[in-house]
Amino acid sequence: MLNTTREVELHMTHSCKEAQFKLSLASIVAIVAMIFATSTSAETSSDAQGVSSDKDAMKEIAKVLGSPTKEVSDSPMNNLKTVELDNGRIVYTTTDGEYAFVGDLYGWNDEKFVNLTVRQKNQALLAMFQSLPAASSINYSPVETTEPDVVYVFTDVDCGYCRLLHEHMPEYHANNIEIRYLAYPRAGIGSKAFNKLVSAWCADDRHDVLARVKNGTAVNAEEYTVADDCSKSVEEHYELGQKIEITGTPTNVLPNGKVIPGFTQADQLKTLIDS
């Protein structure tokens, strides 16, 4: 009964997010139109006034969509603009602002159609992860290579498939894959899982403590010192996972920015990386 209730709650939460996002499109039409109208009028007014108006419009989009608007640019298709949101979502709007849609835009390239929307979204997501300091994640690197394929993995301590992934670490290394763990306590900031992850991120031997908390072993208080930088990393990782709307752990982010949920065998993950 509890599992069923939880599934319903998760479904309702996801449905509400989608409904809110779709409803917001009606408002973005007018706002994006204002941006482009401002850009046009800026040609006959001062540059300072045009920049100020653009900033105000961008702030309004952020309010409507519930995610800051990162960039508005020309799309590969004539008379169509690309609105990139801060969480990686892509919205398309006509240049006059009368129509907007969410969907995949394909382009013909090298005798095949390429999903341009997914490619742009993946590039935006990858930039988010590459901006993370290497020291903020707990990294497991292959010993016999200097250029491994880096895969970011959102992990939790009370997660069976996260433990399974960790047990297969030698196989990932054999496939030239470096695993960089990002903390994602599914129960949220301040939960028991959050505190366990903080103990690992703040430990002198982070690899040892993380392996032990994943296996349910208690950690002595003297083995770690909670500091602002390490506890903040756990919070930032959780917030990043929320931002890109991951649905569980483990969740893998490949070198091309593609997000793969769930446990994936090392050889299958390597195939996805190379494809």
N, C-alpha and C positions, 0 to 999 in steps of 0.2 A: 504493500500500500504506500509506504514511504517513497519507494522508487517511482511509482506512478505519479504521486503528487509532485515530486521533484521534476519529473519529465514535463508535466503540465506547466509548472512554474517557468521552466526554461523555455518551453515553446511560447508561452505567453509573453515572456520578456523579449524573445527574439522577434515575435510578431509585432509587438508594440514599437520596437526600434524601427522595423521596416515600415510600419504605418506612418510613424512620425517623419521618417525620411521622405516617403512618397508625398505626404501632405505638404512638406516644405518646398517641394518643387514648384508648386503654384506660386509661392512667394518669390522664389529665386528668379523667376522669369522677369518680373518687374525690376528687381534689383540689378540683375546683370544688364538689363536694358539701360538702366541709369548709368552704369559704369561706362558703357560704350557711348552713350549720349554725351557723358561728361568728357570722354576722350575726344569726341568730335568737336565739342564746343571749346575744348582747350586750345584748339588751333586758332581760335579768334579771341581767346582771353589769356590772361597771364598764366605762365607755367605753374607758378606757386599755387594759384587758385585751383587749377586742374588737379594737381597732386593731392591737395587737401580734400577735394571732393571724392577722389578715387578712394582715399583711405577711409572716409566716412562710409562709402558704399560697401567696401570690403568688410568693415566692422558689422554692418547690417546683415550681410550674408552670413557671417559667423553666428549671429544671433538666431537667424532663421533655421539654419541647417544643424545647429548644435555642434558644429565642428568648424574651426577657423578655415577660411579659404586661403590656401597657400599661393595659388597663382591662377590667373586667367590668361590664356594664350590662344593663338590661332591653332585650329586643328588641321590635319592633313586634307580635310574636305573643305571646299569653298563654302563661304557663308556660314560656317559653323565654328563656334568657339569651344575650347576645352576649359572647364573649371575644375582645377585640382584641389581637393579638400585636404586638410592637414592630416586626416586619418588614412589617406591613400585612395579614397573613393574618387571616381571620375564622373562628372556631370557634363553633358553637352548641351549647348544652347545656340539657337540661331543668333546671328549677329545683331538682329533688331530686337532680340530679347522676347519675342512673342511665343517661342516654343522652347521646351527643354525636355530632355529625356536621359534616362540612365540605361545603359546597355553597352554592348561590345561593337566597336567600330573596326572593320576589317579593311586591309589594304592589299593590293596586288604587288607582290615582291618576289623576284626570282622564280617566276612561273608558279607561284602558289599564293594563296591568301594567308596573310599574317594578322593575328589579333592585335591591333595597335593599342587597344584599351588595356588589355592585360599586360602588354609589354611596358607601357608607360606606368601603370600601377606598380608593377614589380620593381621597376627602376626607382620609383619614389620610396617604396618600402625598404629596398636595399640601402638607399642613402641614409635612412633613419638608423639602421643597425650598424652601418659602417661608421657612423658618427659616434658610436659608443666607445669609450676608452676600453682598451683590451683588459685593463686591470679591474673593470667593473664586473666582468663575467668570470666564471670559474672555467678554465680552459683545459681541455685534454687533447694534446697534440701528438701526432705520430712522431716517433723518434727519428726515423730514417728518411725524412724529407724536409725541405725548407720551404716548399710551396704547396701546402695541402689545400684541399677544398674546405673552406670554412662554412660550417652549418651552425646557425644559432638555434638553440633548443630551449623553449620555455619549459621549466620543470617544476615539480612540486615534490614534497617529501612523502606525503601519504597518497601515493599514486603507483599502482601496480605496474602499469606499462612504463612509467618512468624508471622504476627499478629494473625492469626487463631491458630497457635501452642501455642502462648503465652497465648491466652485466655483459652486454655485447660490445663494450668499448674496444676490446682488441680487434674485433672484426671491422669496426669503422676505421681504425688505424690501418689495418691491412689494406683497406680500399682508399687510402690516402685522404681520409676525412678527419678534419679537426672539429671536435664538438666544443662549442662555447655555450655553457649553461647560463640562462637568464632565469632569475627567480620569479615564479608565478604561484603564490599561495592562493589557491582557488577560493579559500574561505575569506580572503580579503586581508587588508592591512590590519595588524593588531591581533590576528587570530593565532592559535597555537602553531599552525603551520608556518605562519609568518615569522614567529619567534624562533622556530627551529631553523628556518632558512637564514635568519639574521645570525644565529650562532655559527652557521657554516661560513657565511660571507665574512664574518668578523674574526674567524679563527686564524691562528698562526699557520696551521696546516689545513688549508681549506679543503683540499682533496680528501684527506682522511676524515674530517668531520662530516663533510657532505655525504660520503659513502655510509657512514655510521647512522646519520639521522634518516637516510633513505631506508635503512634496514631496521629502523625503530630502536636503535641503541641510544641510551641516554648520554648526554654530553655534560661533563662537569663545568661549572661556571668559570673555573680558573683556566679553561682551555681557550677561552675567547674573551675579547674585550669589545663591548659594544661602542662603536664610535660613529660619529655623524656620517662619515663618508661611506662606510660599508652598509650601515642600515639604510642610508639614503639610496644606495644602489638597488636594494631589494624593493624599495618603494617605487623607484623609477622604472624598474623592469615590469612590475605589476601594472603601473599606469600605462606603459607602452603596450602591454598585452591588451589592456582594456581599450586603448586607443584604436588598435587595429582589429579589435573585436574577435580575438581568438575565443574558441568555445571550449577548450579543455587542454589537458596536458597528457603527453608531451605534444608540443607543436613545433615543427621544424621550419626554419626559414633558410632556403637554399642560396647558393652564391649568386643566382640570377634574380633573387627577390621573391621567388615563388614560395607560397606558404603551403606546407604539407602537414595536415593534422594527424596525430596518432603515431604509434610506434611503427617504424618502417625498417625492415631488415637492411643490413649494411649494403649488400649487393644491389638491392632494389633502389636504395637511396642513391647509390653511385650511378645507376642507370638514369635516374631522374635528373641528376646533376649534369650528366653528359648529354642528355637529350636536348 
